[in-house]
Amino acid sequence: MPLKDDFMGTLYLRRSHKGDGDKKDIPLSMNDEPEEIIHWYQLSDFNTVDDTREIIPSEFHYNVMGENTRYWKIMVSIDCKSTEDYETLLLPQKGGKCPPCLYDLVYRDRSEKWERVNYHSVQFVKSFGEGCKFIQVTDLHVATRNDEILDEVLKVKHEKKCGDDIAKRYINFNRNLRKFIQRANSMAEEGNLDFVVITGDLVDFAFHGWGDEINLDENNWKTFINIITGAGKEKERNNPGIKIAVFTSTGNHDWRLHPYDPNLSKYNRDSFGLTEEELKQYKYKSFDSSEYPEDKRVKLAEEITSDTFNKLNLDVLKKTDKWKIQLEKFLATAVGTWLVRILPLLGLIGIGEKINPIANYVSHFAIAGIAGIATWGIHKFIKYQTRKIADFIIDNPLHAEASALHYYFRYINPYLDYAFHYGKHCFIVMDTGSDVFIGQLLDKKEIKYVKKISVKDNILGGAPDSKAFDPEQVYYNWSQIVWLEKVMKAVSRKPDAHGKNFIFLHAPPINSSDDVDMDTMREIVRKEGPAWVPEEECNLTYGTVNYYLSEFFYLCMGYREGDLVKQDVDRKFKLIDIVFSGHAHRNIEFRIEKDKNHKIRIYHDRYSENFNHDKPYAWWGQSPVIVQTASCAVRRLGNQPPYYRLVVINNGGQITEFSHANIP
């Protein structure tokens, strides 16, 4: 029996946000037999960027769907007989504009006893022109605990005045996202927004606490879905969910399994707006080997604190912790063990002969006993300290695995890298992976593959380095940079002269450390000519994409780096107009150019603040702009979230607005 018959009468569209006069579920019909996607694992040339959704990440296939899963492409249509029928799929016009309308995709079993709903799957618009309005928002850091911390703190702080002060200071990341949703819905209803792209750190970490992996339905991905769709308790918080299409990419926090202690550092405390004493009132579920003596991780903790200490790369630890583990390593050796045993006997040395025999023997035993107890106590104390360090390593907040993304793959987005068209414009969305410093890299056999990193920033800071475009290709069937080149080739086949091209990443390709004043740097280099930043003056790869940076820059400019062996080389691909990123929780902008010797020049200025589409920059449209956007959730360096970036393209295909703003 043809597969088409199995699907007939099972697929429907359902309005995502119900309103008066809504129709029942809209049936979808199939005109052709489903086409099986045979080479889902193989990277080949794309005819169009939409073909990027026909290759599946190996992690999704093997560890989420299952090794024997098959994939099919099904083309469906709605049976509308007239223009009026199509009009019923749209929302009523407002101010002469027709807002986009979201629908869920529903698969209903023929018995009608159960159904599967894919929320916010389809968006209808009246027509595609050359115009487009979209928002980039980033670093949401959604977590269930964000809605719990304040209540836990206020249980202890009973005084009203004190409680009001704490509530005013507390920064709820989830609430900032809800505020953004209100703004986006208002813009969409007025016809001033077509869709939103979220560039990573959708959640703060995957699971509520240690041990929650066994309950995959209770995790922060579920909380994210509830906020975005207005499900669960969101109606009680006056959040109907976003009413506009959302496209997502993943960030380093989305790869993280477990929560971090809100009191882990001053940076974390400042992020929540609370003091150390206040945040102590919130208890999160962390791994403690003394509380879980039967857990498999206890054995690993014991191994780390005994004969397998050599596996631990001590260079990633602070000096005090490094000293404890080095001492424990010594005490675990044969020499150290015998030293502990004979140390009490050292008390016999230096006893004067003037002491009478009885006092002499008593002093011998007293000194031996005190020395033995002291040695035993020191040994136990170091064991306790190293066990705590080992527990932190095993269940550390940077512990990242693809398993953290399994719920995301199944219910939100099955792709790590993908691209789509909106009218004539192309949008390329890419994953930038986990932190470089993760639990698995504590083994010296693996640490050699990682560039030197700042431990302070990569463990406790705000911009850890990213494994983006990792050549190891652990979770991909392909090289990401080769994938991007093939996408650029497909983009360049389009003849649309006015089509704009955008890339969305989480980790930025360019970033400076916080101790560099880029405004001062800009003024210094301006005095000497164009505002490009000399390499010797500033580290611009601080907390950035970790691999293939030069290849990425050249692709954005329209070149293959391997072709630049001659002086005169024509562009091979269309230019990327803007690269959007997040991660560092700041608003900062750069652009890149290639000089006549093919050397990459990085420029810095406040391009969006000074943007005027009536008097565009001389380089506009010839030089890619690379921007970071401040967090929608987290306050940093004086920024007051939630932040977002807005780009408006007019019907002539020209960018008329390029700005960033926050919501009071």
C-alpha positions as CSV (number, residue, x, y, z in Angstrom):
1,M,0.0,0.0,0.0
2,P,1.5,3.4,-0.9
3,L,2.7,5.4,2.1
4,K,0.6,8.3,0.9
5,D,-2.5,6.4,2.0
6,D,-1.2,6.1,5.6
7,F,-0.9,9.9,5.9
8,M,-4.2,10.9,4.2
9,G,-6.6,12.3,6.7
10,T,-4.1,12.5,9.5
11,L,-2.4,15.9,9.1
12,Y,-4.0,19.2,10.1
13,L,-3.3,22.8,10.9
14,R,-4.5,24.4,14.1
15,R,-4.4,28.1,14.9
16,S,-1.7,28.6,17.6
17,H,-3.5,31.4,19.3
18,K,-7.2,31.0,19.4
19,G,-9.6,33.9,18.7
20,D,-13.2,34.5,18.1
21,G,-14.5,32.9,14.9
22,D,-11.6,30.5,14.5
23,K,-12.3,27.5,12.3
24,K,-11.8,23.9,13.4
25,D,-8.6,22.2,12.4
26,I,-7.7,22.7,8.8
27,P,-7.1,19.4,6.9
28,L,-4.0,19.0,4.8
29,S,-4.0,17.0,1.6
30,M,-1.1,15.3,-0.2
31,N,-0.8,15.5,-4.0
32,D,2.3,13.3,-4.4
33,E,3.8,10.2,-2.8
34,P,6.2,11.0,0.0
35,E,9.8,11.0,-1.0
36,E,12.3,9.2,1.2
37,I,15.4,11.1,2.2
38,I,18.0,8.4,1.6
39,H,21.2,10.3,2.1
40,W,20.3,12.2,5.3
41,Y,23.8,11.8,6.6
42,Q,25.7,13.0,3.5
43,L,26.8,16.5,2.8
44,S,26.6,17.3,-0.9
45,D,25.9,20.5,-2.9
46,F,22.6,22.3,-2.1
47,N,20.4,23.4,-5.0
48,T,18.7,25.8,-2.6
49,V,19.3,26.7,1.0
50,D,16.1,24.9,1.9
51,D,17.9,21.6,1.1
52,T,19.9,22.1,4.3
53,R,17.0,20.7,6.1
54,E,17.4,17.3,4.4
55,I,20.6,16.4,6.2
56,I,20.3,15.2,9.8
57,P,22.8,15.5,12.6
58,S,24.2,12.1,13.7
59,E,23.4,12.8,17.3
60,F,19.7,13.3,16.5
61,H,19.5,10.2,14.4
62,Y,21.3,7.7,16.6
63,N,20.7,8.9,20.1
64,V,17.3,10.6,19.8
65,M,15.3,8.9,17.0
66,G,17.1,5.6,16.9
67,E,19.4,3.9,14.4
68,N,16.6,2.4,12.3
69,T,14.7,5.6,11.8
70,R,13.8,6.6,8.2
71,Y,13.0,10.1,6.9
72,W,10.5,11.3,4.4
73,K,9.7,14.6,2.7
74,I,6.0,15.1,2.4
75,M,4.5,17.9,0.3
76,V,1.1,19.1,1.5
77,S,-1.5,21.7,0.5
78,I,-4.6,23.3,1.8
79,D,-7.8,22.9,-0.3
80,C,-8.8,26.6,-0.8
81,K,-11.0,27.3,-3.7
82,S,-10.9,31.1,-3.7
83,T,-8.9,34.1,-2.5
84,E,-11.5,34.6,0.2
85,D,-10.7,31.1,1.5
86,Y,-7.0,32.0,1.8
87,E,-7.9,35.2,3.6
88,T,-9.4,33.2,6.4
89,L,-6.0,31.8,7.2
90,L,-4.8,35.3,8.0
91,L,-5.4,37.7,10.9
92,P,-7.6,40.7,10.3
93,Q,-5.8,43.8,8.9
94,K,-4.7,46.4,11.4
95,G,-3.7,49.8,10.2
96,G,-3.7,48.6,6.6
97,K,-1.3,45.8,7.4
98,C,-2.0,42.1,7.6
99,P,-0.1,40.5,10.6
100,P,1.4,37.0,10.2
101,C,-0.5,34.2,11.6
102,L,0.9,31.1,13.4
103,Y,-0.4,27.5,13.1
104,D,0.5,24.2,14.9
105,L,1.0,21.1,12.8
106,V,-1.2,18.3,14.1
107,Y,-0.8,14.5,13.4
108,R,-4.0,12.7,14.5
109,D,-4.1,9.0,14.6
110,R,-6.8,7.4,12.5
111,S,-8.5,6.1,15.6
112,E,-8.6,9.7,16.8
113,K,-7.5,8.4,20.3
114,W,-4.3,10.4,20.3
115,E,-2.5,13.2,18.5
116,R,0.9,14.7,18.2
117,V,1.2,18.5,18.1
118,N,4.2,20.3,16.7
119,Y,3.7,23.9,18.0
120,H,4.3,27.0,16.0
121,S,5.2,25.0,12.9
122,V,3.7,27.2,10.1
123,Q,3.3,30.9,9.6
124,F,1.1,32.4,6.9
125,V,1.7,35.9,5.5
126,K,-0.3,37.7,2.8
127,S,2.6,37.9,0.4
128,F,6.4,37.9,0.0
129,G,7.9,41.1,-1.3
130,E,11.4,42.5,-1.1
131,G,10.6,43.9,2.3
132,C,11.2,42.1,5.6
133,K,11.3,43.0,9.3
134,F,13.0,40.7,11.8
135,I,14.5,40.8,15.3
136,Q,17.5,39.1,16.7
137,V,17.3,38.3,20.4
138,T,19.9,36.3,22.3
139,D,21.0,34.7,25.6
140,L,17.6,34.1,27.2
141,H,19.0,31.8,30.0
142,V,15.5,30.3,30.7
143,A,15.4,28.1,33.8
144,T,12.6,27.0,36.1
145,R,14.5,28.2,39.1
146,N,14.4,31.8,37.9
147,D,10.8,31.8,38.9
148,E,11.6,30.2,42.3
149,I,14.6,32.0,43.7
150,L,12.8,35.2,44.8
151,D,10.1,33.2,46.7
152,E,12.8,31.2,48.5
153,V,14.7,34.3,49.5
154,L,11.6,36.1,50.7
155,K,10.6,33.2,53.0
156,V,13.5,34.2,55.2
157,K,13.2,38.0,54.6
158,H,9.9,38.7,56.3
159,E,10.1,42.5,56.7
160,K,8.1,44.2,54.0
161,K,10.5,47.0,53.4
162,C,13.4,44.5,53.1
163,G,11.3,42.2,50.9
164,D,10.3,45.1,48.6
165,D,14.0,46.1,48.2
166,I,15.0,42.5,47.3
167,A,12.1,42.1,44.8
168,K,13.1,45.3,43.1
169,R,16.7,44.2,42.8
170,Y,16.1,40.6,41.7
171,I,16.6,40.0,38.0
172,N,14.4,37.2,36.7
173,F,15.7,36.0,33.4
174,N,12.3,34.4,32.5
175,R,10.5,37.6,33.2
176,N,12.8,39.5,30.9
177,L,11.9,37.1,28.1
178,R,8.2,37.6,28.8
179,K,8.7,41.3,28.5
180,F,10.3,40.8,25.2
181,I,7.4,38.6,24.0
182,Q,5.0,41.4,24.8
183,R,7.0,43.8,22.7
184,A,7.3,41.4,19.8
185,N,3.6,40.6,19.9
186,S,2.7,44.3,19.8
187,M,5.0,44.8,16.8
188,A,3.6,41.8,15.0
189,E,0.0,42.7,15.6
190,E,0.8,46.1,14.0
191,G,2.4,44.4,11.0
192,N,5.8,45.6,11.9
193,L,7.5,42.3,12.6
194,D,7.8,39.1,10.5
195,F,9.8,36.8,12.7
196,V,12.4,36.4,15.4
197,V,15.7,34.6,15.4
198,I,17.1,33.6,18.8
199,T,20.9,33.1,18.8
200,G,21.5,30.6,21.5
201,D,21.6,30.2,25.3
202,L,17.9,29.5,25.1
203,V,18.2,27.8,28.5
204,D,20.6,28.3,31.3
205,F,21.2,24.6,31.6
206,A,19.2,21.5,30.6
207,F,18.2,19.9,33.9
208,H,16.9,21.4,37.2
209,G,19.6,19.7,39.2
210,W,21.7,16.6,39.6
211,G,19.8,13.4,39.0
212,D,16.9,15.0,37.0
213,E,18.2,13.4,33.7
214,I,15.9,10.4,34.5
215,N,12.8,12.6,34.2
216,L,13.2,14.0,30.7
217,D,9.8,15.8,30.8
218,E,10.8,18.0,33.7
219,N,13.6,20.1,32.4
220,N,14.3,23.7,31.4
221,W,13.5,22.9,27.7
222,K,9.9,22.3,28.9
223,T,10.0,25.6,30.6
224,F,11.3,27.3,27.5
225,I,8.5,25.8,25.4
226,N,5.9,26.9,27.9
227,I,7.1,30.5,27.9
228,I,7.3,30.6,24.1
229,T,3.9,29.0,23.5
230,G,2.1,30.4,26.6
231,A,1.5,26.9,28.0
232,G,1.6,25.6,31.6
233,K,1.2,28.4,34.1
234,E,2.1,31.2,31.7
235,K,-1.5,32.4,31.3
236,E,-1.4,33.2,35.1
237,R,1.6,35.4,34.3
238,N,-0.3,37.2,31.5
239,N,2.0,35.6,28.9
240,P,0.0,34.3,25.9
241,G,3.2,33.1,24.2
242,I,4.8,34.7,21.2
243,K,2.6,35.2,18.2
244,I,5.3,35.4,15.6
245,A,7.5,32.7,14.0
246,V,10.7,31.9,16.0
247,F,13.9,30.4,14.6
248,T,16.5,29.1,17.1
249,S,20.1,28.2,17.3
250,T,22.0,26.7,20.2
251,G,24.6,28.3,22.5
252,N,27.1,26.9,25.0
253,H,24.6,27.0,27.9
254,D,22.2,24.8,25.9
255,W,24.8,22.0,25.9
256,R,25.3,22.2,29.7
257,L,23.7,19.5,31.8
258,H,23.6,20.8,35.3
259,P,23.0,24.1,37.2
260,Y,25.7,26.3,38.6
261,D,25.5,27.6,42.1
262,P,24.1,31.1,42.0
263,N,26.8,32.0,44.5
264,L,29.6,30.6,42.4
265,S,31.0,34.0,41.7
266,K,30.4,37.7,42.1
267,Y,29.5,37.8,38.4
268,N,26.7,35.3,39.0
269,R,25.4,37.2,42.0
270,D,25.4,40.4,40.1
271,S,23.5,38.7,37.3
272,F,20.6,37.9,39.7
273,G,20.9,41.3,41.5
274,L,21.2,39.6,44.9
275,T,23.8,39.4,47.7
276,E,25.7,36.3,48.7
277,E,23.7,36.0,52.0
278,E,20.4,36.3,50.1
279,L,21.3,33.8,47.4
280,K,22.2,31.2,50.1
281,Q,18.5,30.8,50.8
282,Y,18.1,29.1,47.4
283,K,19.3,25.5,47.5
284,Y,20.0,23.7,44.2
285,K,20.4,20.0,43.7
286,S,24.2,19.4,43.3
287,F,26.1,16.1,43.3
288,D,27.6,15.1,46.7
289,S,29.4,11.8,46.8
290,S,28.9,11.5,50.5
291,E,25.1,11.7,50.1
292,Y,24.9,9.3,47.2
293,P,27.4,6.5,48.3
294,E,25.9,4.0,45.8
295,D,26.0,6.2,42.8
296,K,28.4,5.3,40.0
297,R,29.9,8.8,40.2
298,V,31.2,8.1,43.7
299,K,33.6,5.6,42.2
300,L,34.8,8.2,39.7
301,A,35.3,10.7,42.6
302,E,37.3,8.1,44.5
303,E,39.4,7.4,41.4
304,I,40.1,11.1,40.9
305,T,41.2,11.5,44.6
306,S,43.5,8.4,44.6
307,D,45.6,6.5,42.1
308,T,44.2,8.2,39.0
309,F,45.1,11.7,39.9
310,N,47.4,11.8,36.9
311,K,44.4,12.0,34.6
312,L,43.5,15.4,36.0
313,N,45.0,18.4,34.2
314,L,46.0,20.5,37.3
315,D,46.7,23.5,35.1
316,V,43.0,24.3,34.9
317,L,42.6,24.6,38.7
318,K,43.4,27.6,40.9
319,K,46.6,27.4,42.9
320,T,45.0,26.5,46.3
321,D,43.0,23.5,44.8
322,K,46.1,22.5,42.7
323,W,48.2,22.4,45.9
324,K,45.6,20.2,47.8
325,I,45.5,17.7,45.0
326,Q,49.2,17.6,44.6
327,L,49.7,17.0,48.3
328,E,47.0,14.2,48.2
329,K,48.8,12.7,45.2
330,F,52.0,12.6,47.2
331,L,50.4,11.1,50.3
332,A,48.8,8.4,48.0
333,T,52.3,7.3,46.8
334,A,54.4,4.6,48.6
335,V,56.8,7.3,49.9
336,G,53.9,9.4,51.2
337,T,52.3,6.4,52.9
338,W,55.4,5.4,54.7
339,L,56.1,9.0,55.7
340,V,52.6,9.1,57.3
341,R,53.4,5.9,59.2
342,I,56.8,6.9,60.6
343,L,56.0,10.6,61.3
344,P,55.0,9.9,64.9
345,L,58.3,8.2,65.5
346,L,60.1,11.5,64.7
347,G,58.8,12.7,68.1
348,L,61.4,10.4,69.7
349,I,64.2,12.5,68.3
350,G,65.5,15.3,70.4
351,I,64.3,14.2,73.7
352,G,66.8,15.3,76.3
353,E,68.5,12.8,78.6
354,K,67.9,15.2,81.5
355,I,64.2,14.1,81.7
356,N,63.6,11.2,84.0
357,P,62.8,7.8,82.4
358,I,59.1,7.9,83.3
359,A,58.6,11.4,81.9
360,N,60.7,10.3,78.9
361,Y,58.4,7.4,78.0
362,V,55.3,9.5,78.6
363,S,56.6,12.3,76.3
364,H,57.4,9.7,73.7
365,F,53.9,8.4,73.7
366,A,52.3,11.9,73.9
367,I,54.4,13.3,71.0
368,A,53.7,10.2,68.9
369,G,50.0,10.4,69.7
370,I,49.7,14.1,68.9
371,A,51.7,13.6,65.7
372,G,49.6,10.7,64.7
373,I,46.3,12.5,65.3
374,A,47.6,15.6,63.5
375,T,48.7,13.5,60.5
376,W,45.5,11.6,60.4
377,G,43.5,14.9,60.6
378,I,45.5,16.6,57.9
379,H,45.0,13.5,55.7
380,K,41.3,13.4,56.3
381,F,40.9,17.2,55.7
382,I,42.8,17.0,52.4
383,K,40.6,13.9,51.4
384,Y,37.5,16.0,52.2
385,Q,38.7,18.9,50.2
386,T,39.7,16.9,47.2
387,R,36.4,15.0,47.3
388,K,34.6,18.3,47.1
389,I,36.8,19.3,44.1
390,A,36.2,15.9,42.5
391,D,32.4,16.2,43.0
392,F,32.5,19.7,41.4
393,I,34.5,18.3,38.4
394,I,32.0,15.4,37.9
395,D,28.9,17.6,38.2
396,N,30.4,20.9,37.3
397,P,28.3,23.6,35.7
398,L,30.4,23.5,32.5
399,H,29.8,19.7,32.1
400,A,28.5,19.6,28.5
401,E,27.2,16.7,26.4
402,A,24.9,16.4,23.4
403,S,22.4,14.6,25.7
404,A,21.5,18.0,27.1
405,L,20.1,18.8,23.6
406,H,18.0,15.7,23.2
407,Y,14.7,17.3,24.4
408,Y,15.5,20.3,22.2
409,F,16.0,18.1,19.1
410,R,12.8,16.1,19.7
411,Y,10.4,18.9,20.5
412,I,11.9,22.2,19.3
413,N,14.4,21.9,16.5
414,P,16.1,18.8,15.1
415,Y,18.8,20.8,13.4
416,L,22.1,22.2,14.5
417,D,22.8,24.1,11.2
418,Y,20.2,25.1,8.7
419,A,19.1,27.9,6.4
420,F,15.9,29.3,5.1
421,H,14.6,32.0,2.7
422,Y,12.2,34.7,3.6
423,G,11.2,36.3,0.3
424,K,14.4,37.1,-1.6
425,H,16.5,37.1,1.6
426,C,18.6,34.3,3.0
427,F,19.1,33.5,6.7
428,I,21.8,31.0,7.7
429,V,21.7,29.7,11.3
430,M,24.6,27.8,12.8
431,D,25.5,26.1,16.1
432,T,28.7,27.2,17.8
433,G,28.9,24.2,20.2
434,S,29.8,23.9,23.9
435,D,32.5,25.6,26.0
436,V,36.1,24.6,25.2
437,F,36.6,23.9,28.9
438,I,34.2,21.0,29.6
439,G,34.4,18.0,31.9
440,Q,35.6,15.6,29.2
441,L,38.6,17.8,28.5
442,L,40.1,17.4,32.0
443,D,42.0,14.3,30.6
444,K,45.4,15.3,29.3
445,K,44.9,13.0,26.3
446,E,42.2,15.3,25.1
447,I,43.3,18.7,26.4
448,K,46.0,18.9,23.8
449,Y,43.4,19.6,21.1
450,V,42.3,22.8,22.9
451,K,44.0,26.2,22.4
452,K,45.3,28.0,25.6
453,I,42.4,29.6,27.4
454,S,41.8,31.9,30.2
455,V,40.7,29.8,33.2
456,K,39.3,32.7,35.1
457,D,36.9,33.7,32.2
458,N,36.2,30.2,31.0
459,I,35.1,28.9,34.4
460,L,33.6,31.9,36.2
461,G,33.5,34.7,33.6
462,G,31.0,35.8,31.0
463,A,32.6,34.9,27.7
464,P,34.1,31.4,27.6
465,D,35.7,30.2,24.4
466,S,33.5,28.1,22.1
467,K,34.2,24.9,20.3
468,A,32.5,26.4,17.2
469,F,33.4,24.7,13.9
470,D,35.3,22.0,15.8
471,P,37.4,20.0,13.3
472,E,36.8,16.8,15.4
473,Q,33.2,16.8,14.0
474,V,32.0,14.8,17.0
475,Y,28.3,15.6,16.7
476,Y,28.2,16.3,12.9
477,N,28.5,14.2,9.8
478,W,30.3,17.0,8.1
479,S,32.6,19.9,8.6
480,Q,30.7,23.0,9.5
481,I,32.9,25.3,7.5
482,V,32.5,23.1,4.4
483,W,28.7,23.1,5.1
484,L,28.8,26.9,5.1
485,E,30.7,27.0,1.8
486,K,28.1,24.8,0.1
487,V,25.3,27.1,1.5
488,M,27.1,30.2,0.2
489,K,27.4,28.5,-3.2
490,A,23.6,27.9,-3.2
491,V,22.9,31.5,-2.1
492,S,25.1,32.7,-5.0
493,R,23.0,30.8,-7.6
494,K,20.0,33.1,-6.8
495,P,19.9,36.0,-9.3
496,D,18.1,38.4,-6.9
497,A,20.2,41.5,-6.8
498,H,18.4,43.0,-3.9
499,G,18.4,39.9,-1.7
500,K,20.2,40.3,1.6
501,N,22.2,37.5,3.4
502,F,22.6,37.1,7.1
503,I,24.3,34.6,9.4
504,F,23.3,33.9,13.0
505,L,25.7,32.4,15.5
506,H,25.8,32.3,19.3
507,A,29.6,32.7,19.9
508,P,30.9,35.8,18.2
509,P,33.7,35.6,15.6
510,I,35.2,38.9,17.0
511,N,35.3,40.0,20.6
512,S,37.5,42.0,22.9
513,S,38.1,41.4,26.6
514,D,36.3,43.6,29.1
515,D,39.5,45.3,30.2
516,V,39.9,46.9,26.7
517,D,38.1,50.2,26.3
518,M,37.0,49.9,22.6
519,D,35.7,53.4,22.5
520,T,39.2,54.7,23.4
521,M,40.8,52.3,21.0
522,R,38.5,53.5,18.2
523,E,39.5,57.1,18.8
524,I,43.2,56.3,18.9
525,V,43.2,54.5,15.6
526,R,40.9,57.1,14.0
527,K,43.6,59.7,14.4
528,E,45.9,57.6,12.2
529,G,43.3,56.9,9.5
530,P,40.5,54.3,9.1
531,A,39.3,52.9,12.4
532,W,40.8,49.4,12.0
533,V,42.2,47.7,15.1
534,P,45.8,46.6,14.8
535,E,46.4,43.0,16.0
536,E,49.1,44.0,18.4
537,E,46.9,46.6,20.1
538,C,43.9,44.3,21.1
539,N,43.0,40.7,21.5
540,L,39.9,40.3,19.3
541,T,39.5,36.6,19.7
542,Y,38.6,36.6,23.4
543,G,35.7,34.2,24.0
544,T,35.0,33.6,20.3
545,V,34.6,31.0,17.7
546,N,37.5,28.6,18.2
547,Y,38.3,27.2,14.8
548,Y,38.5,28.2,11.1
549,L,38.1,31.9,11.9
550,S,40.0,33.1,8.8
551,E,38.0,30.7,6.5
552,F,34.8,32.0,8.0
553,F,35.8,35.7,7.5
554,Y,36.7,35.1,3.8
555,L,33.5,33.2,3.2
556,C,31.5,36.1,4.6
557,M,33.4,38.4,2.2
558,G,32.7,36.1,-0.7
559,Y,36.0,34.3,-1.1
560,R,37.5,30.9,-0.5
561,E,40.7,31.2,1.4
562,G,42.3,28.6,-0.7
563,D,41.8,30.6,-3.8
564,L,43.7,33.7,-2.5
565,V,47.0,32.7,-3.9
566,K,46.9,35.4,-6.5
567,Q,46.7,39.1,-6.0
568,D,43.6,39.6,-8.2
569,V,40.8,37.3,-7.3
570,D,37.1,37.9,-7.9
571,R,34.5,37.1,-5.4
572,K,33.2,33.6,-5.7
573,F,30.1,34.0,-3.5
574,K,27.6,36.7,-2.6
575,L,28.5,38.8,0.3
576,I,27.1,38.3,3.8
577,D,25.6,41.6,4.9
578,I,25.4,41.1,8.7
579,V,26.6,38.4,11.1
580,F,24.6,38.4,14.3
581,S,25.9,36.9,17.5
582,G,25.5,37.0,21.3
583,H,27.3,35.2,24.1
584,A,29.3,38.0,25.7
585,H,26.2,40.0,26.8
586,R,27.2,43.3,25.3
587,N,26.4,45.5,22.3
588,I,29.5,45.9,20.2
589,E,30.0,46.0,16.5
590,F,32.8,45.4,14.0
591,R,33.2,45.0,10.2
592,I,35.8,43.3,8.1
593,E,37.6,44.0,4.9
594,K,40.4,42.3,2.8
595,D,43.3,44.5,1.8
596,K,45.2,44.1,-1.5
597,N,47.5,41.5,0.1
598,H,44.4,39.5,1.2
599,K,45.0,40.4,4.9
600,I,41.9,40.7,7.0
601,R,41.3,44.1,8.5
602,I,38.9,44.4,11.5
603,Y,37.2,47.8,12.0
604,H,35.2,49.0,15.0
605,D,32.6,51.7,15.4
606,R,29.1,52.3,16.6
607,Y,27.6,51.4,13.2
608,S,24.0,50.9,14.2
609,E,23.8,54.1,16.3
610,N,25.2,56.2,13.4
611,F,23.2,54.3,10.8
612,N,21.3,56.5,8.3
613,H,19.8,54.7,5.2
614,D,19.5,58.0,3.4
615,K,23.3,58.5,3.7
616,P,24.7,55.0,3.9
617,Y,28.3,54.3,4.8
618,A,30.6,54.2,1.7
619,W,31.4,50.6,2.4
620,W,27.8,49.5,3.1
621,G,26.9,46.4,1.1
622,Q,30.6,45.7,0.4
623,S,31.9,44.9,3.8
624,P,30.3,42.4,6.3
625,V,29.2,43.8,9.6
626,I,29.7,41.5,12.6
627,V,27.7,42.4,15.7
628,Q,27.0,41.2,19.2
629,T,23.8,41.9,20.9
630,A,23.4,42.2,24.7
631,S,21.4,39.6,26.5
632,C,17.7,39.5,26.7
633,A,18.0,38.2,30.2
634,V,21.3,39.1,32.0
635,R,22.4,42.5,33.0
636,R,26.1,43.1,32.3
637,L,28.5,46.1,32.0
638,G,25.6,48.5,32.8
639,N,23.3,47.1,30.1
640,Q,19.6,46.9,31.2
641,P,17.9,43.9,29.6
642,P,15.9,42.8,27.8
643,Y,17.8,43.8,24.6
644,Y,17.1,43.0,21.0
645,R,18.2,44.1,17.5
646,L,15.8,45.1,14.7
647,V,16.5,45.0,11.0
648,V,14.0,46.5,8.5
649,I,14.4,45.9,4.8
650,N,12.1,48.0,2.5
651,N,10.3,46.9,-0.7
652,G,13.3,48.1,-2.7
653,G,15.5,45.5,-0.9
654,Q,17.4,48.2,1.1
655,I,18.1,48.0,4.8
656,T,16.3,51.1,6.2
657,E,16.7,50.3,9.9
658,F,19.6,48.6,11.8
659,S,19.4,49.2,15.5
660,H,19.5,47.8,19.0
661,A,17.2,48.7,21.8
662,N,16.2,47.6,25.3
663,I,12.7,47.4,26.8
664,P,12.3,49.6,30.0
